[in-house]
Amino acid sequence: MAFCQGNLGYSFASRSPVSDLIIERLPNSLFLVGFAYIISVLMAIPMGLIAAIKRYSWIDNLSTSIAFFGYSIPPFFTGLLLIIIFTVKLKWLPFIYDANLEINDWQSLLEQIKQSLMPIIVLTLYKTAVLMRFMRSSVTEELRHDYVRTAYSKGLNQYQVVVKHILRNAFIPVITLIALDIPSIFTGALITEQIFRIPGIGSLLIESIYRSDTPVVMAITMIYGILIVSFNFIADLTYSWLDPRVRLK
């Protein structure tokens, strides 16, 4: 009952309310992880779709190579590589995130963009690779079905077949993956936040584990669990809209 009322207890380390600690760090995670995930979805869906339609072409090979590169290399290595290139060698971007930076003019806005660029690239590269692989696999599977050949035999062009028939069925496994990933927007990116010293929910969780700060760890994991259940329920509702054969009774 106390949890439902917003009373998450008090931190053992700072003696502050756990809810205040989470609210303080939540905007940083929402901005970086959320922005990176939006870019990933906008890039991965068309890339996976085009790669599936143009199978074995140079577009497919290039997209698959990028996805393989992004999926195979762990985020901590990508982050360190970007720091070495853009911070140590070129000295273009800062690698320590300043959460106290206030945007008052164009100069401060530019500084915010510069300090956010590398974390967003790291998160976008990995998430785009995962989503694109799922999207390509799902569309490729749908292209083999009889209803696609029937649609073409009726005289429909490729755009009509893809948009009105294939996408609705191909989106079902992708929606599942997105529903499982969206809670991570609210709970932060554990590794990336540690690398770039971003004071987000992910770094708060790691710090609390090191300090044995049980109330903070329990609150974050509980919130994460509630979000997973909630977005899975939303995904189930979305299935019935995408596929008329699915009906929730």
VOKOL-657611 format. One line per field, with one value per residue: chain; x, y, z of N, C-alpha, C in turn. Coordinates in Angstrom, 1 decimal, decimal comma, always signed. Atoms other than C-alpha are relative to their C-alpha. Example, Ala and Ser with C-alpha at 12.3 -4.5 7.8 and 13.67 -1.06 7.14 Angstrom:
# residues 2
cadena [A|A] $
nc1 [+0,9|-0,9] $
nc2 [-1,2|-1,1] $
nc3 [+0,0|+0,0] $
cac1 [+12,3|+13,7] $
cac2 [-4,5|-1,1] $
cac3 [+7,8|+7,1] $
cc1 [+0,9|-0,8] $
cc2 [+1,2|+1,1] $
cc3 [+0,0|+0,8] $
# end
This chain:
# residues 249
cadena [A|A|A|A|A|A|A|A|A|A|A|A|A|A|A|A|A|A|A|A|A|A|A|A|A|A|A|A|A|A|A|A|A|A|A|A|A|A|A|A|A|A|A|A|A|A|A|A|A|A|A|A|A|A|A|A|A|A|A|A|A|A|A|A|A|A|A|A|A|A|A|A|A|A|A|A|A|A|A|A|A|A|A|A|A|A|A|A|A|A|A|A|A|A|A|A|A|A|A|A|A|A|A|A|A|A|A|A|A|A|A|A|A|A|A|A|A|A|A|A|A|A|A|A|A|A|A|A|A|A|A|A|A|A|A|A|A|A|A|A|A|A|A|A|A|A|A|A|A|A|A|A|A|A|A|A|A|A|A|A|A|A|A|A|A|A|A|A|A|A|A|A|A|A|A|A|A|A|A|A|A|A|A|A|A|A|A|A|A|A|A|A|A|A|A|A|A|A|A|A|A|A|A|A|A|A|A|A|A|A|A|A|A|A|A|A|A|A|A|A|A|A|A|A|A|A|A|A|A|A|A|A|A|A|A|A|A|A|A|A|A|A|A|A|A|A|A|A|A] $
nc1 [+0,8|-0,9|-0,6|+1,0|+0,1|-1,3|-0,9|-0,9|-0,9|-1,1|-1,3|-0,9|-1,2|+0,1|+1,1|+1,0|+1,1|-0,4|+0,7|-0,8|-1,2|+0,5|+0,5|-1,1|-0,8|+0,8|+0,0|-1,2|+0,2|+1,0|-0,5|-1,1|+0,4|+1,2|-0,3|-0,8|+0,9|+0,8|-0,9|-0,2|+1,2|+0,1|-1,0|+0,0|+1,2|-0,2|-1,2|+0,4|+1,0|-0,7|-0,9|+0,8|+0,5|-1,2|-0,9|-1,3|-0,6|-1,0|+0,7|+0,2|-1,3|-0,5|+0,8|-0,3|-1,3|+0,1|+0,7|-1,0|-1,0|+0,6|+0,4|-1,1|-0,9|+0,7|+0,1|-1,1|-1,1|+0,4|-0,1|-1,4|-0,6|+0,4|-0,8|-1,4|-0,1|+0,5|-0,4|-1,5|-0,7|+0,5|+0,3|+1,2|+1,1|-0,3|+0,4|+0,7|+1,3|+0,3|+1,4|+0,4|-0,1|+1,3|+0,1|+0,4|-0,3|-0,4|-1,3|+0,4|+0,6|-1,0|-0,7|+0,9|+0,0|-1,4|-0,1|+1,0|-0,2|-0,6|+0,9|+1,1|-0,5|-0,2|+1,3|+0,7|-0,7|+0,3|+1,4|+0,3|-0,4|+0,9|+1,3|-0,1|-0,1|+1,4|+0,9|-0,4|+0,4|+1,5|+0,5|-0,5|+0,9|+1,3|-0,1|+0,1|+1,4|+0,9|+0,9|-0,8|+0,1|+1,4|+0,1|-0,6|+0,7|+1,2|-0,4|-0,5|-1,4|-0,8|+0,3|+1,3|-0,2|-0,9|+0,6|+1,4|+0,1|-1,2|-0,4|+0,9|-0,4|-1,4|-0,2|+0,4|-1,2|-0,7|+0,7|-0,4|-1,3|+0,1|+0,7|-1,0|-1,0|+0,5|-0,3|-1,4|+0,0|+0,3|-1,0|-1,4|-0,9|-0,9|-1,4|-0,2|+0,0|-1,2|-1,1|+0,0|+0,3|+1,4|+0,8|+1,3|+0,5|-0,9|-1,2|+0,5|+0,2|-1,3|-0,5|+0,7|-0,4|-1,4|+0,1|+1,0|+1,1|+1,1|+1,3|-0,1|-0,1|+1,4|+1,0|-0,3|+0,4|+1,5|+0,5|-0,3|+0,9|+1,3|+0,0|+0,0|+1,3|+0,9|-0,2|+0,4|+1,5|+0,2|-0,4|+1,0|+1,1|-0,4|+0,1|+1,3|+0,2|-0,8|+0,5|+1,4|+0,2|-0,3|+1,1|-0,1|+1,3] $
nc2 [-1,2|-1,2|-0,2|-0,6|-1,4|-0,8|+0,1|+1,0|+0,2|-0,9|+0,6|+0,2|-0,8|-1,5|-0,3|-0,8|+0,8|+0,7|-0,6|-1,2|+0,4|+0,4|-1,2|-0,8|+0,6|+0,5|-0,8|+0,3|+1,2|-0,1|-0,7|+0,7|+1,3|-0,2|-0,6|+1,0|+1,0|-0,5|+0,0|+1,4|+0,5|-0,7|+0,5|+1,4|+0,5|-0,1|+0,7|+1,5|+0,2|+0,0|+1,1|+1,2|-0,1|+0,1|+1,0|+0,4|-1,1|-0,7|-0,7|+1,0|+0,4|-1,1|-0,1|+1,2|-0,2|-1,0|+0,6|+1,0|-0,8|-0,6|+1,0|+0,8|-0,8|-0,5|-1,4|-0,6|-0,2|-1,1|-1,3|-0,3|-0,3|-1,3|-0,9|-0,1|-0,7|-1,3|-0,7|+0,0|-0,3|-1,2|-1,0|-0,7|+0,2|+0,4|+1,4|-0,1|-0,7|-1,1|-0,1|-1,3|-1,0|-0,7|-0,5|-1,4|-0,6|+0,9|+0,6|+1,1|+1,0|+0,8|+0,8|+1,1|+1,0|+0,6|+1,0|+1,0|+0,6|+1,3|+1,0|+0,3|+0,8|+1,4|+0,6|+0,1|+1,0|+1,4|+0,3|+0,1|+1,3|+1,0|-0,2|+0,2|+1,4|+0,5|-0,5|+0,7|+1,4|+0,1|-0,3|+1,1|+1,1|-0,3|+0,0|+1,4|+0,5|+0,1|-1,2|-1,0|+0,3|-0,2|-1,5|-0,4|+0,5|-0,8|-1,2|-1,0|-0,3|+0,4|-0,9|+0,4|+1,4|-0,1|-0,9|+0,4|+1,5|+0,6|-0,7|+0,2|+1,2|+0,0|-0,9|+0,7|+0,2|-1,2|-0,7|+0,7|-0,5|-1,4|+0,0|+0,4|-0,9|-1,4|-0,2|-0,4|-1,4|-0,6|+0,5|-0,4|+0,9|+0,2|-0,1|-1,3|-1,0|+0,2|-0,4|-1,4|-0,7|-0,7|+0,3|+0,5|+1,0|+1,2|-0,3|+0,0|+1,4|+0,6|-0,6|+0,5|+1,4|+0,0|-0,5|+0,8|-0,9|+0,9|-0,6|-0,6|+1,1|+0,6|-0,9|-0,1|+1,3|+0,1|-0,9|+0,6|+1,1|-0,5|-0,5|+1,2|+0,5|-1,0|-0,1|+1,3|+0,0|-0,8|+0,8|+1,0|-0,8|-0,3|+1,1|+0,1|-1,0|+0,3|+1,2|+0,2|+1,3|+0,0|-0,7|+0,2|+0,2] $
nc3 [+0,0|+0,0|+1,4|+0,9|-0,3|+0,3|-1,1|+0,3|-1,1|+0,0|+0,4|-1,1|+0,2|-0,1|-0,9|+0,8|+0,5|+1,3|+1,1|+0,4|+0,7|+1,3|+0,7|+0,3|+1,1|+1,1|+1,3|+0,8|+0,7|+0,9|+1,1|+0,8|+0,4|+0,8|+1,3|+0,8|+0,4|+1,0|+1,2|+0,4|+0,7|+1,3|+0,9|+0,2|+0,8|+1,5|+0,4|+0,0|+1,1|+1,3|+0,1|+0,3|+1,4|+1,0|-0,5|+0,6|+0,7|-0,8|-1,2|-1,0|-0,5|-0,8|-1,3|-0,9|-0,6|-1,1|-1,1|-0,6|-0,7|-1,2|-1,0|-0,5|-0,9|-1,2|-0,2|-0,7|+0,9|+0,9|-0,7|-0,2|+1,3|+0,3|-0,9|+0,5|+1,3|+0,0|-1,2|-0,2|+1,2|+0,7|-1,0|+0,5|-0,8|-1,4|-0,3|-1,3|+0,1|-1,0|-0,1|-0,5|+1,1|+0,3|+1,3|+0,0|+1,3|+1,0|-0,5|-0,9|+0,8|+0,7|-1,0|-0,4|+1,1|+0,1|-1,1|+0,1|+1,3|-0,1|-0,6|+0,9|+1,1|-0,5|-0,2|+1,3|+0,8|-0,4|+0,1|+1,4|+0,5|-0,4|+0,6|+1,4|+0,2|-0,2|+1,1|+1,3|-0,1|+0,0|+1,4|+0,8|-0,2|+0,6|+1,5|+0,5|-0,1|+1,2|+0,1|+0,7|+1,4|+0,4|+0,2|+1,2|+1,1|+0,2|+0,6|-0,9|+0,1|-1,2|-1,1|-0,6|-0,6|-1,2|-1,0|-0,4|-0,3|-0,6|-1,2|-1,1|-0,6|-0,3|-1,1|-1,3|-0,8|-0,3|-1,1|-1,2|-0,4|-0,4|-1,3|-1,0|-0,1|-0,5|-1,5|-0,2|+0,2|-1,3|-1,0|+0,4|+0,6|-1,1|+0,4|+0,7|-1,0|-0,8|+0,8|+0,2|-1,3|+0,1|-1,2|+0,3|-0,8|+0,1|-0,9|-1,4|-0,3|-0,2|-1,3|-1,1|-0,2|-0,7|-1,4|-0,7|-0,3|+0,4|+0,4|+1,4|+1,0|+0,0|+0,7|+1,5|+0,5|+0,0|+1,1|+1,2|+0,1|+0,3|+1,4|+0,9|+0,0|+0,6|+1,4|+0,7|+0,2|+1,1|+1,2|+0,2|+0,6|+1,3|+0,9|+0,6|+1,0|+1,2|+0,6|-0,3|-0,6|-1,4|-0,7|-1,5|-0,6] $
cac1 [+0,0|+2,8|+4,4|+1,2|+1,1|+4,6|+6,2|+9,3|+11,1|+14,4|+17,9|+20,3|+23,2|+21,9|+18,9|+16,8|+13,4|+14,0|+11,3|+13,3|+16,4|+14,5|+12,8|+16,1|+17,8|+14,9|+15,0|+18,6|+17,7|+14,5|+16,3|+19,3|+17,8|+14,4|+15,9|+18,3|+15,4|+13,2|+16,1|+16,6|+13,0|+12,9|+16,0|+15,6|+12,1|+12,7|+16,2|+14,9|+12,0|+14,2|+16,8|+14,1|+12,6|+16,0|+17,4|+21,0|+21,5|+24,1|+21,6|+20,8|+24,5|+25,3|+22,4|+23,1|+26,8|+25,9|+23,5|+26,1|+28,6|+26,3|+25,0|+28,3|+30,3|+29,3|+28,2|+31,1|+33,6|+31,8|+31,7|+35,4|+36,3|+34,3|+36,0|+39,4|+38,6|+36,5|+37,8|+41,4|+42,5|+40,3|+39,3|+35,9|+33,5|+33,5|+33,2|+31,8|+28,2|+27,3|+23,8|+23,8|+24,3|+21,5|+20,4|+20,2|+21,6|+22,9|+26,3|+24,8|+22,6|+25,6|+27,4|+24,3|+24,3|+28,1|+27,9|+24,9|+26,2|+28,4|+26,0|+23,2|+25,3|+26,3|+22,7|+21,3|+23,9|+23,1|+19,3|+19,1|+21,0|+18,7|+15,5|+16,7|+17,6|+14,1|+12,4|+14,3|+13,7|+10,0|+9,4|+11,5|+9,3|+6,1|+7,3|+7,2|+3,5|+0,8|-1,2|+1,7|+1,7|-2,1|-1,9|+0,5|-1,6|-4,6|-2,6|-1,5|+1,8|+4,6|+3,8|+0,2|+1,3|+4,0|+2,0|-1,5|-0,6|+3,0|+3,7|+0,7|+1,9|+5,6|+5,1|+3,9|+7,3|+8,8|+6,1|+7,0|+10,6|+9,7|+7,4|+10,2|+12,6|+10,5|+10,8|+14,6|+13,9|+12,6|+15,3|+18,3|+21,2|+23,4|+26,7|+26,4|+25,6|+28,6|+31,0|+30,0|+29,3|+25,6|+23,6|+20,7|+18,6|+21,0|+24,0|+21,8|+21,0|+24,7|+25,7|+23,0|+24,1|+27,7|+26,5|+24,0|+21,3|+18,4|+15,4|+16,7|+17,5|+14,0|+12,2|+14,0|+13,5|+9,8|+9,2|+11,0|+8,8|+5,6|+6,6|+7,4|+4,0|+2,2|+3,9|+3,4|-0,3|-0,2|+1,6|-1,1|-3,8|-1,8|-1,7|-5,5|-5,3|-2,5|-3,9|-7,7|-7,3|-6,1|-9,0|-8,7|-11,7] $
cac2 [+0,0|+2,4|+1,7|+2,6|+5,8|+6,8|+6,0|+4,0|+4,2|+5,9|+5,3|+3,7|+5,7|+9,2|+9,0|+10,7|+9,5|+6,9|+8,6|+11,9|+10,1|+8,5|+11,7|+13,5|+11,1|+10,1|+13,1|+12,2|+8,6|+9,5|+12,0|+9,9|+6,5|+7,7|+9,8|+7,0|+4,5|+6,7|+7,1|+3,3|+2,5|+5,1|+3,7|+0,0|-0,5|+0,9|-0,6|-4,1|-3,7|-2,7|-5,3|-8,0|-6,8|-6,4|-9,6|-10,4|-7,0|-4,5|-2,7|-5,9|-6,8|-3,3|-3,2|-6,7|-5,8|-2,7|-4,7|-7,5|-4,9|-3,2|-6,4|-8,1|-5,3|-4,7|-1,2|-0,7|-1,3|+1,0|+3,7|+3,4|+3,4|+6,6|+8,2|+7,4|+8,7|+11,8|+12,8|+11,7|+11,9|+14,6|+16,4|+17,2|+15,8|+15,6|+12,1|+13,2|+14,1|+17,4|+17,0|+20,5|+22,2|+24,7|+25,6|+29,4|+30,2|+28,6|+27,9|+25,9|+24,1|+23,1|+21,9|+19,8|+18,2|+17,6|+15,8|+13,8|+12,7|+9,8|+8,1|+8,4|+6,9|+3,9|+3,2|+3,8|+1,5|-1,5|-1,1|-0,4|-3,6|-5,7|-4,2|-4,3|-8,0|-8,8|-6,7|-8,2|-11,8|-11,1|-9,6|-12,3|-14,9|-13,2|-12,9|-16,7|-17,0|-17,8|-14,6|-12,5|-14,3|-14,1|-10,3|-9,9|-12,1|-9,8|-7,0|-5,1|-3,3|-3,8|-0,8|-2,0|-5,6|-4,5|-1,7|-3,3|-7,0|-7,8|-5,1|-5,8|-9,4|-8,7|-6,1|-8,7|-10,0|-6,6|-5,1|-7,8|-6,7|-3,0|-3,7|-5,5|-2,7|+0,4|-0,2|+0,2|+3,8|+4,5|+2,4|+3,7|+2,1|+0,5|+0,2|+3,4|+5,5|+4,1|+4,8|+8,4|+9,2|+10,0|+10,4|+8,4|+5,6|+2,9|+4,5|+4,9|+1,2|+0,2|+2,6|+1,3|-2,3|-1,5|+0,3|-2,4|+0,2|-2,2|+0,2|+1,9|-1,4|-2,8|+0,3|+0,4|-3,4|-3,1|-0,2|-2,1|-5,2|-3,2|-1,5|-4,9|-6,2|-3,0|-2,8|-6,5|-6,0|-3,1|-5,3|-8,0|-5,3|-4,3|-7,8|-7,8|-4,6|-5,8|-9,3|-9,7|-13,4|-12,5|-11,6|-11,1|-12,4] $
cac3 [+0,0|+0,8|-2,6|-4,4|-2,5|-3,6|-0,3|-1,4|+1,9|+2,7|+1,4|+3,8|+2,4|+2,0|+4,4|+1,6|+0,4|-2,4|-4,5|-4,4|-5,6|-8,5|-9,5|-9,4|-11,8|-14,0|-16,5|-17,5|-18,3|-20,0|-22,2|-23,3|-23,4|-24,7|-27,5|-28,5|-28,6|-30,7|-33,2|-33,2|-34,0|-36,8|-38,3|-37,7|-39,1|-42,6|-42,7|-41,8|-44,2|-47,1|-46,4|-46,4|-49,7|-51,4|-50,1|-51,0|-52,6|-51,6|-49,4|-47,6|-47,2|-45,9|-43,4|-42,2|-41,7|-39,7|-37,6|-37,1|-36,1|-33,6|-32,1|-31,7|-30,1|-26,5|-25,5|-23,1|-25,8|-28,2|-25,6|-24,8|-28,5|-29,0|-26,0|-27,4|-30,8|-30,1|-26,7|-26,4|-30,0|-31,6|-28,4|-30,0|-27,4|-23,5|-22,1|-18,6|-18,6|-16,8|-15,5|-14,0|-17,4|-17,9|-21,4|-21,6|-25,0|-28,2|-26,6|-23,8|-26,2|-28,2|-25,1|-24,2|-27,7|-27,6|-24,2|-25,2|-28,6|-27,7|-25,2|-27,7|-30,5|-28,3|-27,3|-30,8|-32,5|-30,3|-30,2|-33,9|-34,6|-32,5|-33,8|-37,4|-37,2|-35,8|-38,5|-41,4|-40,1|-39,6|-43,0|-44,7|-43,1|-44,2|-47,8|-48,1|-47,3|-49,8|-49,0|-50,4|-53,7|-53,8|-53,3|-56,1|-58,4|-57,8|-59,3|-56,2|-56,4|-54,0|-51,9|-51,3|-50,6|-48,1|-46,3|-46,2|-45,8|-44,8|-42,2|-40,0|-39,5|-39,5|-36,7|-34,1|-33,0|-33,3|-31,0|-28,5|-28,5|-28,3|-25,3|-23,5|-24,2|-23,3|-19,5|-20,0|-21,0|-17,4|-15,6|-17,6|-19,3|-16,7|-18,7|-20,8|-17,8|-15,9|-18,8|-19,4|-15,7|-16,4|-13,2|-14,3|-12,9|-14,1|-12,3|-9,2|-9,3|-9,6|-6,8|-4,6|-5,2|-4,2|-1,1|-0,2|-0,3|-0,3|-0,4|-3,6|-5,3|-4,3|-5,6|-9,0|-9,5|-8,5|-10,9|-13,6|-13,0|-13,0|-16,3|-17,9|-17,0|-18,1|-21,5|-22,2|-21,6|-24,0|-26,5|-26,1|-26,9|-29,9|-31,3|-31,7|-33,7|-36,0|-36,5|-36,7|-35,8|-32,4|-30,1|-26,3|-24,5] $
cc1 [+0,9|+0,7|-1,0|-0,2|+1,2|+1,0|+1,0|+1,1|+1,2|+1,3|+0,8|+1,2|-0,2|-1,1|-1,1|-1,1|+0,5|-0,8|+0,7|+1,2|-0,3|-0,4|+1,1|+0,8|-0,8|+0,1|+1,3|-0,1|-1,1|+0,5|+0,9|-0,6|-1,3|+0,3|+0,7|-1,0|-0,9|+0,8|+0,1|-1,2|-0,2|+1,0|-0,1|-1,2|+0,1|+1,2|-0,2|-0,9|+0,7|+1,0|-0,7|-0,5|+1,1|+1,0|+1,2|+0,5|+1,0|-0,6|-0,2|+1,4|+0,5|-0,8|+0,3|+1,4|+0,0|-0,7|+0,9|+1,0|-0,5|-0,4|+1,1|+0,9|-0,7|+0,0|+1,2|+1,2|-0,2|+0,2|+1,5|+0,7|-0,4|+0,7|+1,4|+0,1|-0,4|+0,4|+1,5|+0,7|-0,4|-0,3|-1,3|-1,2|+0,4|-0,5|-0,7|-1,2|-0,3|-1,5|-0,5|+0,1|-1,4|+0,0|-0,6|+0,2|+0,5|+1,3|-0,3|-0,7|+1,0|+0,8|-0,9|+0,0|+1,3|+0,1|-1,0|+0,2|+0,5|-0,9|-1,2|+0,4|+0,2|-1,3|-0,7|+0,6|-0,5|-1,5|-0,5|+0,3|-1,0|-1,4|+0,0|+0,0|-1,4|-0,9|+0,3|-0,4|-1,5|-0,6|+0,4|-0,9|-1,4|+0,0|-0,2|-1,4|-0,8|-0,8|+0,8|-0,1|-1,5|-0,3|+0,6|-0,8|-1,3|+0,3|+0,5|+1,5|+0,7|-0,3|-1,3|+0,2|+0,8|-0,8|-1,3|+0,0|+1,2|+0,3|-0,8|+0,4|+1,4|+0,2|-0,2|+1,2|+0,8|-0,7|+0,3|+1,3|+0,0|-0,6|+0,9|+1,1|-0,4|+0,3|+1,5|+0,2|-0,1|+1,1|+1,4|+0,8|+1,2|+1,5|+0,3|+0,1|+1,3|+1,2|+0,1|-0,4|-1,3|-0,7|-1,4|-0,5|+0,9|+1,2|-0,4|-0,1|+1,4|+0,6|-0,7|+0,4|+1,3|-0,1|-1,0|-1,2|-1,3|-1,3|+0,1|+0,0|-1,4|-0,9|+0,2|-0,4|-1,5|-0,6|+0,3|-1,0|-1,4|-0,1|+0,0|-1,4|-1,0|+0,2|-0,2|-1,5|-0,4|+0,3|-1,1|-1,2|+0,3|-0,1|-1,4|-0,3|+0,8|-0,5|-1,4|-0,3|+0,2|-1,1|+0,1|-1,4|+0,1] $
cc2 [+1,3|+0,2|+0,7|+1,4|+0,9|+0,0|-1,2|-0,3|+1,0|-0,7|-0,2|+0,9|+1,5|+0,5|+0,9|-0,9|-0,6|+0,7|+1,3|-0,4|-0,4|+1,1|+0,9|-0,5|-0,4|+0,8|-0,4|-1,3|+0,1|+0,7|-0,8|-1,3|+0,1|+0,5|-1,0|-1,1|+0,4|+0,0|-1,4|-0,5|+0,6|-0,5|-1,5|-0,6|+0,1|-0,7|-1,5|-0,3|+0,0|-1,1|-1,3|+0,0|-0,2|-1,0|-0,3|+1,1|+0,7|+0,7|-1,0|-0,4|+1,2|+0,1|-1,1|+0,1|+1,0|-0,6|-1,1|+0,7|+0,6|-1,0|-0,7|+0,7|+0,5|+1,5|+0,6|+0,2|+1,1|+1,3|+0,4|+0,4|+1,4|+1,0|+0,2|+0,8|+1,5|+0,9|+0,1|+0,4|+1,4|+1,1|+0,8|+0,0|-0,3|-1,4|+0,0|+0,8|+1,0|+0,1|+1,3|+1,1|+0,5|+0,6|+1,4|+0,7|-1,1|-0,7|-1,1|-1,1|-0,9|-0,9|-1,2|-1,1|-0,7|-1,1|-1,2|-0,9|-1,4|-1,1|-0,4|-0,9|-1,4|-0,7|-0,3|-1,1|-1,4|-0,3|+0,0|-1,4|-1,1|+0,1|-0,3|-1,5|-0,7|+0,4|-0,7|-1,5|-0,1|+0,2|-1,1|-1,2|+0,2|+0,0|-1,4|-0,5|+0,1|+1,3|+1,1|-0,2|+0,2|+1,5|+0,5|-0,5|+0,8|+1,3|+1,1|+0,3|-0,3|+0,8|-0,5|-1,3|+0,2|+0,8|-0,6|-1,5|-0,4|+0,7|-0,3|-1,3|+0,0|+0,8|-0,8|-0,4|+1,2|+0,8|-0,7|+0,5|+1,4|+0,1|-0,4|+1,1|+1,4|+0,2|+0,4|+1,5|+0,7|-0,5|+0,3|-1,1|-0,2|+0,2|+1,4|+1,1|+0,0|+0,6|+1,5|+0,8|+0,8|-0,3|-0,3|-1,1|-1,3|+0,2|+0,0|-1,4|-0,7|+0,5|-0,6|-1,5|-0,1|+0,4|-0,8|+0,8|-0,7|+0,7|+0,6|-1,1|-0,7|+0,9|+0,0|-1,4|-0,1|+0,8|-0,7|-1,2|+0,4|+0,5|-1,1|-0,6|+0,9|+0,0|-1,3|-0,1|+0,9|-0,7|-1,0|+0,7|+0,4|-1,1|-0,1|+1,0|-0,4|-1,3|-0,3|-1,4|-0,1|+0,8|-0,3|-0,1|+0,2] $
cc3 [+0,0|-1,3|-0,9|+0,3|-0,2|+1,1|-0,2|+1,1|-0,1|-0,3|+1,3|+0,0|+0,2|+1,0|-0,7|-0,4|-1,4|-1,2|-0,5|-0,8|-1,4|-0,8|-0,5|-1,2|-1,2|-1,3|-0,8|-0,8|-1,1|-1,3|-0,9|-0,5|-0,9|-1,4|-0,9|-0,5|-1,1|-1,4|-0,5|-0,7|-1,4|-1,0|-0,3|-0,8|-1,5|-0,4|-0,1|-1,1|-1,4|-0,2|-0,3|-1,4|-1,0|+0,5|-0,9|-1,0|+0,8|+1,2|+1,1|+0,7|+0,9|+1,3|+0,9|+0,6|+1,1|+1,2|+0,7|+0,8|+1,3|+1,0|+0,6|+1,0|+1,2|+0,2|+0,7|-0,9|-1,0|+0,6|+0,2|-1,3|-0,4|+0,8|-0,5|-1,2|+0,1|+1,2|+0,1|-1,2|-0,6|+0,9|-0,5|+1,1|+1,5|+0,3|+1,4|-0,2|+1,1|+0,1|+0,5|-1,1|-0,3|-1,4|+0,0|-1,3|-1,0|+0,4|+0,9|-0,6|-0,8|+0,9|+0,4|-1,1|+0,0|+1,1|-0,1|-1,2|+0,1|+0,8|-0,9|-1,2|+0,5|+0,2|-1,3|-0,8|+0,5|-0,2|-1,4|-0,6|+0,4|-0,7|-1,5|-0,4|+0,1|-1,2|-1,3|+0,1|-0,1|-1,4|-1,0|+0,1|-0,6|-1,5|-0,6|+0,0|-1,2|-0,2|-0,8|-1,5|-0,6|-0,2|-1,3|-1,3|-0,2|-0,6|+0,9|-0,2|+1,3|+1,2|+0,7|+0,7|+1,4|+1,1|+0,6|+0,5|+0,9|+1,4|+1,2|+0,7|+0,4|+1,3|+1,3|+0,8|+0,3|+1,2|+1,3|+0,5|+0,5|+1,4|+1,1|+0,2|+0,6|+1,5|+0,2|-0,1|+1,4|+1,0|-0,4|-0,6|+0,9|-0,5|-0,5|+1,1|+0,9|-0,8|-0,1|+1,3|-0,1|+1,3|-0,3|+0,9|+0,0|+0,9|+1,4|+0,5|+0,3|+1,3|+1,2|+0,3|+0,7|+1,4|+0,9|+0,5|-0,4|-0,4|-1,4|-1,0|-0,1|-0,8|-1,5|-0,6|+0,0|-1,1|-1,3|-0,3|-0,4|-1,5|-1,0|-0,2|-0,7|-1,5|-0,7|-0,2|-1,1|-1,3|-0,4|-0,7|-1,4|-1,0|-0,6|-1,0|-1,3|-0,7|+0,4|+0,6|+1,5|+0,7|+1,5|+0,5|+1,5] $
# end
